[in-house]
Amino acid sequence: MTRIFSGIKPTGHLTLGNYLGAVRQWVEAEHQPDDALFCVVDLHALTVEHDPARVRRLSRQAATLLLAAGLSPDRCTLFVQSHVDEHTRLAYLLECTATDGELRRMVQYKEKAVQARGAGAGVRLSLLTYPVLMAADILAYGAGEVPVGEDQRQHVELTRDLAVRFNQRYGHTFTVPRAVHPAVAARVMDLQDPTSKMGKSFGDGPGVVFLLDEPEVVRRKVMRAVTDSGDGGVVYDRAGRPGVANLLDILAACTGGDPAALADGYAGYGALKRDVAEAVVEVLRPLRERHAELAADPAAVDRVLREGAARARALARPVVDRAYEAIGLLAP
């Protein structure tokens, strides 16, 4: 049996990119005969300037949306990262295994450090080291597969490197995981800037479709999506026509089609945008309805998270205790 682990960071409202690139894959994985754990990684939200009340609010909202998307506490373990101490216990051991150089090579660190300096803020040490905490999130549970978006591939590779290094130095302790990605829409791009990922941290950007957007808002954002200059018609070309390719990727992910094949059915951008807008509205409709039901009973969501944390703790503690012994620490 393969254990699956993945997490989502509560730094903003969840987007269509989060859903198509990760969450829907989690729901599909949950229905397989495997052991699945899904986590709201709230500690990762502290690596940049943040509002404490907003982090708490978005953490609960993210958990509620994951349940609304179809994750069932009867078939998987859903919990909040900070509720399980083993994550931070293991992170320090992995910091003692990682090197400064490999952390500074992380693309997301480079990008976010530039953003922080540009805003006149200092770069928090946790921004550099959080990939090690992410590795601890995964390795604490012996996960064999990590369903993630394409932008997280580098972090999973670091996790693999740290697991192998620790095992070689101190004896076999960790399962070496692998990243798994959806076939299409692994990386949904911003509708106004199709060279950039659709990110939940971009406020109310017009190129970002949020899962709780009203249908008319979704339609408006899609209809205003940037396409590409020229008269080449609708063709699927990620490099040369990123705007159109992004729309086709989204349509394919929503309808189960092939983006290149779908392109042949359109003579112009208007019809493509209308079909994409309606496909997105229909994909999000049941999720929004279920979210409204769950949000009306926050105590039930909190109960799911408490029970999930207890199960997660029971799974992680033996692994982390074994790592402490392997690295040379005296048992209490």
Sequence and secondary structure as in RCSB ss.txt:
>XXXX:A:sequence
MTRIFSGIKPTGHLTLGNYLGAVRQWVEAEHQPDDALFCVVDLHALTVEHDPARVRRLSRQAATLLLAAGLSPDR
CTLFVQSHVDEHTRLAYLLECTATDGELRRMVQYKEKAVQARGAGAGVRLSLLTYPVLMAADILAYGAGEVPVGE
DQRQHVELTRDLAVRFNQRYGHTFTVPRAVHPAVAARVMDLQDPTSKMGKSFGDGPGVVFLLDEPEVVRRKVMRA
VTDSGDGGVVYDRAGRPGVANLLDILAACTGGDPAALADGYAGYGALKRDVAEAVVEVLRPLRERHAELAADPAA
VDRVLREGAARARALARPVVDRAYEAIGLLAP
>XXXX:A:secstr
  EEEEEE  SS  BHHHIIIIIHHHHHHHTSSSEEEEEE GGGGGGS   HHHHHHHHHHHHHHHHHHT  TTT
SEEEEGGG THHHHHHHHHHTTS HHHHHT HHHHHHHHHHHHTT    HHHHHHHHHHHHHHHTTT SEEE  G
GGHHHHHHHHHHHHHHHHHH S     EEE  SS SS B SS TTSB  TTSTT TT  BTT  HHHHHHHHHT 
   SSS  S   TTT HHHHHHHHHHHHHHT  HHHHHTT SSHHHHHHHHHHHHHHHHHHHHHHHHHHHT HHH
HHHHHHHHHHHHHHHHHHHHHHHHHHHT    
